[in-house]
Amino acid sequence: MSYYTNYSGYYTPPSNFRFFPKGMKFLLISTVGVFILQLFLQLGLRIGDVYVYDIFFRLFALFPIGQGFLVWQTVTYLFLHGGFFHIFFNMLALWMFGVELENVWGTRRFLTYYFLCGIGAALSNLFITPLFTNPAPTIGASGAIYGVLLAFGMLFPEAPVFIYFLFPIKAKYFVAIFIGIELVYGVSGSSDGVAHFAHLGGALVGLVYLLMYRRSIPAFDRIKDSFRQTVGTVHQRMGTKKSYGNKKIVSDAYFEDLKKPNKSGEYKSDQEKLDEILDKISASGYDSLTDDEKKTLFNASKKMN
């Protein structure tokens, strides 16, 4: 596992860093377990004249709409794989890029992100792939893993990724190259048996999720700010105070003094703020940060690009 660089130099994993956090263990064990079940069923077990594996595959692989599609297949296809190297490289990539995400985000958010990307990849394969090539049953976690890869590239853009374990390339370039290749193959209607639009769909859903979480989509920001401002104004006129979720609604929230003095009356530098935030992540995890701290962290990550 290569270490990634951050705002103040090379980052070493925090004291509570885990190489196999809970979410990663669940995904690895369950996916490998399903693959072993596939191998067992492929031994030729039959019910009458019907092979059990054929039933299993038709129930849980992702079939095109009108050719055996079932709603739960948008999730179950992620756990099926077509061979040893298929599952090996998928799980290796998931571990390489997913471990650091889960350690920063926490298990709940990481798993939510993983399955959202997987479902997005499935929908892309169902509705976009038929526009360019003949659809076919799809299996494998690659779509969700492309979402994980994108998130890694966005959060740790300067991280070195070693191609063939020899040639280093920055994560942001690595992600851009792989997505570019998938786009070319997908649009060209390649018949290589790879679901390119599933990969692109997983990455696209991951991008939308990350932008929404970082509040970087102007349209969503304007709608949210307009709503809060309107509600806050109404309550001000009524002489009442309300809260929206766990946050107070105010009518004017566009400007704030970002350089507030500490208890000693001194102003903290940006670097001091970042160091405190990183220490807090190390001690309590990413989810323990306040909204302001998350905002500061993401703004700092943007400056790296």
Protein Blocks (a to p, Z undefined) as FASTA:
>chain_A
ZZdddfkocadddfklcfbdfklmmmmmmmmmmmmmmmmmmnopaehjacfklmmmmmmm
ccdehiapafklmmmmmmpcfbfklmmmmmmmmmmmmmmmmmmnomklmmmmmmmmmmmm
mmmmmmmmmmmmccdddedjklmmmmmmmmmmmmmmmbccdehhlagcdfklmmmmmmmm
mmmmmmnopaehpafklmmmmmmmmmmmmmmmnopafklmmmmmmmmmmmmmmmmmnopa
cdehjaccdfblkbccfbacdfkopacdfklmmmmmmmmmmmnojklpcfklmmmmmmmm
mmmZZ
